[in-house]
């Protein structure tokens, strides 16, 4: 007759091994219960794991573009608000010069309107969001517009030099009263306009680039997502405000000032129209960004559904597995404790 020895130590070790396996399994099942996704993709999906990886990659890319579009929309919305404020400043200037052109030169009032328009325009164009200047084009870390009223302003120096070169004296000289309407119009056309509509703009006024920021707004679509300070609306508003600020501060005669006011009315009207067109373009771009985000959100929903179909686990089944494992582990601990208390001495008493 053969007898088989039974070792309480061997039984205890076997129980501990079983406990470690169940604890490792419990970690996986708890993860599945928390995420409602399989804990081990390769083990659960096998050959279909590549599909899951592809979906995850596409989801990450789509979500990244949607998040980027939120920033773009915020920048465009702020840009439109800024353009609206600049349009208001231009409208106030137009009101002032219209009054001056109708028979009341009102030098001080009109001059102050020009100065205020310049200050407003500069402040608006140098506004920033998230540390980037809105109207700087791709040169987002540099203020796009130089302050005309700052000490040593190259734009003011150029204007004053052009006036002296044309007439032989500054605008504040009493001799300026002899300048005719025809002469002042010719000065504006041939000497002032090139400083704003020609090479003088970038030399003295603007640090912005003509090239605008181009952003990807969907997987296969890009668009310009900024507005440069080098638009015609900005140039003409700066030109109109500077002319009023300088020539209504001088000693021009009444007829010359009326001619200036009439000319500025035209320039300001053109600035308002160009500014409105730029604002409309920004709105169209903002709508494109919004539409692209909506389309991608629909794609994200489809991808997430496919991912759930591949990786998803039933929450009730996952909870049941966790509960079963915890029950088995608790029972195992109880048995291990009972076995560890077994001793031959207890039976020899």
C-alpha positions, 0 to 999 in steps of 0.5 A: 500500500502506497501513501502520498504525503501532503504538505501544508507548505506546498498547498500554501504556496499553490494558493499564493500563486493562484492569488497572484494570478487572480490579482493580476487579472483583477487589475485588468478587469478593473481597468476594463470596468473603468474605461469600458475598453479591453485591457489588452488590445493584442490579446482581445483583437488579434489580427484586428489590432491594426484597425484599432491603432488606425482608428486611434491615430485618426481620432487623435489627428481629428481632435487635434485639428478641432482643438486648433480650429477653436483657437483659429475661430477665437483669433478670427472673432477677435479680428472681426471685432477689431475691424468693427472698432476700426470701422467705427473710428473711420466713421467718426473721422468721416463725420468730422471731415464732412462737417468741415467740408460743408463750410465749417473748417473747425480746425481744432475739432477736425484735427482732434478727430484725425488724431483720435483716429490715428490713435485708435487705429494704432491701438487696434492694429497692435492688439494681440491674443495669446501673445500673437499680434493679430494683424502682423501676418506671419510676423506675429511676434512684432508690433505690426504698426509703428506709432505715428505720435511716438518720438522720432516717428519715421512716418511723421518725419517723412510727412513733414519732409515732404511738405517742406520739400514741396512748399519750402516751409512747414505747415505751421508757417504763416506762409502756409495760408497762401497755399491754394486748394489745387496745390494742396490736392496736388501735394496729397496726390503726388507726395502723400499718397506714395507714403501710404499706398507705395513703398513708404508704407513698409518703410515708415509704417508697417512691420507686418508681412503681406503673407498671412498665416495659413492653417489646416482646418481639416484633413484635406483643407487649408485656409488663410486664418489671419488679416494683415495690417497691409490692407488697403482699408488700413492704409487709406484710413492711416492716410486720411487720419494723418492728413487731417491731423497734420494739415488741420494743425497747420496754417492753411487757409479756409479754402485749402482746408475745405479742399483737404476735407473733401479729399479726406472724405473720399479717402475715408469712404474708400477706407470704410468700404475696404475695411468692411470687405476685409471684415466680410472675408474674415467672417467667411473664413470663420464660417469655413473653419466652423463648417470644417469642425462640424464635419470632423466632429461627425467623423469623430463620432463615426470613428468612436463608434467603430472603436467601441465596436472593436474594443468595447466591453459590456459594463455589466459583464466587466463589473461581474468579472471584477466582483467574481475575482474579488470574491475568489481572492477573498476566499483564497486569502481565507483558505491560505490563512486556514492552511497556515494554521495547520500543525501536526502538533495540534493532533499529537496533544 
